[in-house]
């Protein structure tokens, strides 16, 4: 899908940090930018939502 698969840390919190402490590997994935998240004018571009749908669909179908 042309997505960047580089592993990295992020400057925000999620439940993944708590799961990691228990030895449970986690992924934090989703559309949008953290720069627009949890603000008075929060938004996600529609093309990113559509791309996320395709990613989730392909991901699930690989484990069917």
OpenMM code with the backbone's topology and positions (N, CA, C; nanometers):
from openmm import Vec3, app, unit

residues = "UNK UNK UNK UNK UNK UNK UNK UNK UNK UNK UNK UNK UNK UNK UNK UNK UNK UNK UNK UNK UNK UNK UNK UNK UNK UNK UNK UNK UNK UNK UNK UNK UNK UNK UNK UNK UNK UNK UNK UNK UNK UNK UNK UNK UNK UNK UNK UNK UNK UNK UNK UNK UNK UNK UNK UNK UNK UNK UNK UNK UNK UNK UNK UNK".split()
positions = [
    Vec3(0.0815, -0.1199, 0.0000),
    Vec3(0.0000, 0.0000, 0.0000),
    Vec3(0.0856, 0.1259, 0.0000),
    Vec3(0.2171, 0.1105, -0.0003),
    Vec3(0.3034, 0.2269, -0.0024),
    Vec3(0.3167, 0.2981, 0.1313),
    Vec3(0.2860, 0.2286, 0.2403),
    Vec3(0.2941, 0.2896, 0.3733),
    Vec3(0.4333, 0.2715, 0.4315),
    Vec3(0.4756, 0.3626, 0.5155),
    Vec3(0.6049, 0.3542, 0.5832),
    Vec3(0.5936, 0.2539, 0.6967),
    Vec3(0.6738, 0.1489, 0.6931),
    Vec3(0.6673, 0.0430, 0.7941),
    Vec3(0.7790, 0.0549, 0.8978),
    Vec3(0.8430, 0.1699, 0.9044),
    Vec3(0.9512, 0.1903, 0.9998),
    Vec3(0.8962, 0.1924, 1.1428),
    Vec3(0.9567, 0.1114, 1.2299),
    Vec3(0.9172, 0.1125, 1.3704),
    Vec3(0.9684, 0.2407, 1.4349),
    Vec3(0.8863, 0.2986, 1.5212),
    Vec3(0.9283, 0.4234, 1.5853),
    Vec3(0.8504, 0.4434, 1.7147),
    Vec3(0.8993, 0.5329, 1.7954),
    Vec3(0.8279, 0.5758, 1.9142),
    Vec3(0.7464, 0.6991, 1.8795),
    Vec3(0.6509, 0.7311, 1.9630),
    Vec3(0.5658, 0.8466, 1.9375),
    Vec3(0.5521, 0.9302, 2.0647),
    Vec3(0.5324, 1.0602, 2.0497),
    Vec3(0.5252, 1.1485, 2.1676),
    Vec3(0.3843, 1.1627, 2.2248),
    Vec3(0.3092, 1.0533, 2.2292),
    Vec3(0.1756, 1.0566, 2.2872),
    Vec3(0.1477, 0.9230, 2.3541),
    Vec3(0.0464, 0.9178, 2.4338),
    Vec3(0.0159, 0.7976, 2.5094),
    Vec3(-0.0883, 0.7104, 2.4422),
    Vec3(-0.0848, 0.5824, 2.4748),
    Vec3(-0.1865, 0.4860, 2.4312),
    Vec3(-0.1815, 0.3684, 2.5281),
    Vec3(-0.2751, 0.2782, 2.5149),
    Vec3(-0.2744, 0.1594, 2.6000),
    Vec3(-0.1602, 0.0648, 2.5656),
    Vec3(-0.0958, 0.0844, 2.4502),
    Vec3(0.0148, -0.0030, 2.4103),
    Vec3(0.1278, -0.0008, 2.5129),
    Vec3(0.1521, 0.1130, 2.5762),
    Vec3(0.2593, 0.1195, 2.6759),
    Vec3(0.2274, 0.0307, 2.7958),
    Vec3(0.1026, 0.0263, 2.8350),
    Vec3(0.0633, -0.0587, 2.9478),
    Vec3(0.0689, -0.2069, 2.9097),
    Vec3(0.0254, -0.2392, 2.7896),
    Vec3(0.0302, -0.3774, 2.7421),
    Vec3(0.1744, -0.4250, 2.7297),
    Vec3(0.2613, -0.3373, 2.6809),
    Vec3(0.4023, -0.3703, 2.6637),
    Vec3(0.4670, -0.4107, 2.7959),
    Vec3(0.4310, -0.3425, 2.9039),
    Vec3(0.4860, -0.3755, 3.0351),
    Vec3(0.4485, -0.5170, 3.0795),
    Vec3(0.3424, -0.5711, 3.0211),
    Vec3(0.2995, -0.7075, 3.0523),
    Vec3(0.3488, -0.8075, 2.9474),
    Vec3(0.4354, -0.7603, 2.8563),
    Vec3(0.4924, -0.8487, 2.7542),
    Vec3(0.4015, -0.8721, 2.6357),
    Vec3(0.2997, -0.7899, 2.6186),
    Vec3(0.2055, -0.8057, 2.5079),
    Vec3(0.2435, -0.7074, 2.3971),
    Vec3(0.2892, -0.7589, 2.2820),
    Vec3(0.3251, -0.6685, 2.1722),
    Vec3(0.2013, -0.5978, 2.1179),
    Vec3(0.2176, -0.4744, 2.0759),
    Vec3(0.1043, -0.3947, 2.0291),
    Vec3(0.1440, -0.3094, 1.9101),
    Vec3(0.0451, -0.2756, 1.8316),
    Vec3(0.0598, -0.1803, 1.7226),
    Vec3(-0.0349, -0.0650, 1.7482),
    Vec3(0.0081, 0.0549, 1.7190),
    Vec3(-0.0795, 0.1717, 1.7234),
    Vec3(-0.0908, 0.2188, 1.5793),
    Vec3(-0.2076, 0.1972, 1.5202),
    Vec3(-0.2277, 0.2325, 1.3798),
    Vec3(-0.3606, 0.3061, 1.3649),
    Vec3(-0.3665, 0.3900, 1.2668),
    Vec3(-0.4920, 0.4589, 1.2403),
    Vec3(-0.4713, 0.5797, 1.1520),
    Vec3(-0.5799, 0.6276, 1.0970),
    Vec3(-0.5711, 0.7425, 1.0064),
    Vec3(-0.5537, 0.8731, 1.0819),
    Vec3(-0.5092, 0.9722, 1.0114),
    Vec3(-0.4996, 1.1055, 1.0680),
    Vec3(-0.3631, 1.1349, 1.1262),
    Vec3(-0.3505, 1.2549, 1.1743),
    Vec3(-0.2261, 1.3021, 1.2329),
    Vec3(-0.2506, 1.3361, 1.3789),
    Vec3(-0.1548, 1.3050, 1.4635),
    Vec3(-0.1670, 1.3390, 1.6054),
    Vec3(-0.1759, 1.4907, 1.6225),
    Vec3(-0.1277, 1.5649, 1.5242),
    Vec3(-0.1344, 1.7117, 1.5317),
    Vec3(-0.2782, 1.7635, 1.5278),
    Vec3(-0.3711, 1.6857, 1.4703),
    Vec3(-0.5113, 1.7268, 1.4649),
    Vec3(-0.5986, 1.6516, 1.5662),
    Vec3(-0.5388, 1.5617, 1.6439),
    Vec3(-0.6165, 1.4790, 1.7363),
    Vec3(-0.6423, 1.5515, 1.8684),
    Vec3(-0.7572, 1.5235, 1.9278),
    Vec3(-0.7926, 1.5700, 2.0623),
    Vec3(-0.7830, 1.7213, 2.0769),
    Vec3(-0.8283, 1.7918, 1.9762),
    Vec3(-0.8282, 1.9383, 1.9791),
    Vec3(-0.9703, 1.9873, 1.9535),
    Vec3(-0.9922, 2.1158, 1.9716),
    Vec3(-1.1252, 2.1726, 1.9490),
    Vec3(-1.1705, 2.1529, 1.8053),
    Vec3(-1.0753, 2.1498, 1.7144),
    Vec3(-1.1079, 2.1317, 1.5721),
    Vec3(-1.0406, 2.0023, 1.5234),
    Vec3(-1.0789, 1.8905, 1.5846),
    Vec3(-1.0226, 1.7598, 1.5500),
    Vec3(-1.0793, 1.7142, 1.4167),
    Vec3(-0.9926, 1.6568, 1.3301),
    Vec3(-1.0418, 1.6069, 1.2010),
    Vec3(-0.9468, 1.5031, 1.1437),
    Vec3(-0.9994, 1.4246, 1.0493),
    Vec3(-0.9216, 1.3289, 0.9707),
    Vec3(-0.9661, 1.3470, 0.8265),
    Vec3(-0.8692, 1.3577, 0.7369),
    Vec3(-0.9009, 1.3717, 0.5948),
    Vec3(-0.9726, 1.2456, 0.5456),
    Vec3(-1.0743, 1.2624, 0.4617),
    Vec3(-1.1541, 1.1501, 0.4120),
    Vec3(-1.0689, 1.0487, 0.3371),
    Vec3(-0.9714, 1.0931, 0.2579),
    Vec3(-0.8885, 0.9977, 0.1849),
    Vec3(-0.8063, 0.9110, 0.2810),
    Vec3(-0.7705, 0.9645, 0.3978),
    Vec3(-0.6991, 0.8848, 0.4977),
    Vec3(-0.7911, 0.7807, 0.5609),
    Vec3(-0.9181, 0.8138, 0.5797),
    Vec3(-1.0155, 0.7173, 0.6322),
    Vec3(-1.0338, 0.6033, 0.5323),
    Vec3(-1.0448, 0.6364, 0.4051),
    Vec3(-1.0607, 0.5337, 0.3015),
    Vec3(-0.9373, 0.4450, 0.2921),
    Vec3(-0.8199, 0.5042, 0.3025),
    Vec3(-0.6956, 0.4269, 0.2991),
    Vec3(-0.6860, 0.3366, 0.4217),
    Vec3(-0.7282, 0.3870, 0.5374),
    Vec3(-0.7284, 0.3062, 0.6596),
    Vec3(-0.8231, 0.1873, 0.6451),
    Vec3(-0.9405, 0.2100, 0.5850),
    Vec3(-1.0351, 0.1006, 0.5612),
    Vec3(-0.9685, -0.0107, 0.4806),
    Vec3(-0.8987, 0.0261, 0.3742),
    Vec3(-0.8309, -0.0737, 0.2903),
    Vec3(-0.7219, -0.1462, 0.3690),
    Vec3(-0.6480, -0.0718, 0.4503),
    Vec3(-0.5434, -0.1347, 0.5320),
    Vec3(-0.6053, -0.2368, 0.6273),
    Vec3(-0.7078, -0.1954, 0.7040),
    Vec3(-0.7716, -0.2860, 0.7996),
    Vec3(-0.8309, -0.4071, 0.7288),
    Vec3(-0.8937, -0.3843, 0.6162),
    Vec3(-0.9539, -0.4938, 0.5397),
    Vec3(-0.8457, -0.5954, 0.4977),
    Vec3(-0.7384, -0.5463, 0.4387),
    Vec3(-0.6295, -0.6353, 0.3958),
    Vec3(-0.5663, -0.7065, 0.5136),
    Vec3(-0.5478, -0.6350, 0.6238),
    Vec3(-0.4879, -0.6936, 0.7439),
    Vec3(-0.5740, -0.8086, 0.7957),
    Vec3(-0.7035, -0.7877, 0.8067),
    Vec3(-0.7945, -0.8907, 0.8571),
    Vec3(-0.8009, -1.0099, 0.7630),
    Vec3(-0.8079, -0.9851, 0.6340),
    Vec3(-0.8187, -1.0940, 0.5370),
    Vec3(-0.6932, -1.1823, 0.5348),
    Vec3(-0.5801, -1.1279, 0.5707),
    Vec3(-0.4570, -1.2089, 0.5751),
    Vec3(-0.4597, -1.3109, 0.6880),
    Vec3(-0.5426, -1.2897, 0.7894),
    Vec3(-0.5484, -1.3781, 0.9044),
    Vec3(-0.6777, -1.4594, 0.9115),
    Vec3(-0.7492, -1.4632, 0.8006),
    Vec3(-0.8737, -1.5391, 0.7945),
    Vec3(-0.8507, -1.6871, 0.7993),
] * unit.nanometer
topology = app.Topology()
chain = topology.addChain("A")
for resn in residues:
    res = topology.addResidue(resn, chain)
    for name in ("N", "CA", "C"):
        topology.addAtom(name, app.Element.getBySymbol(name[0]), res)
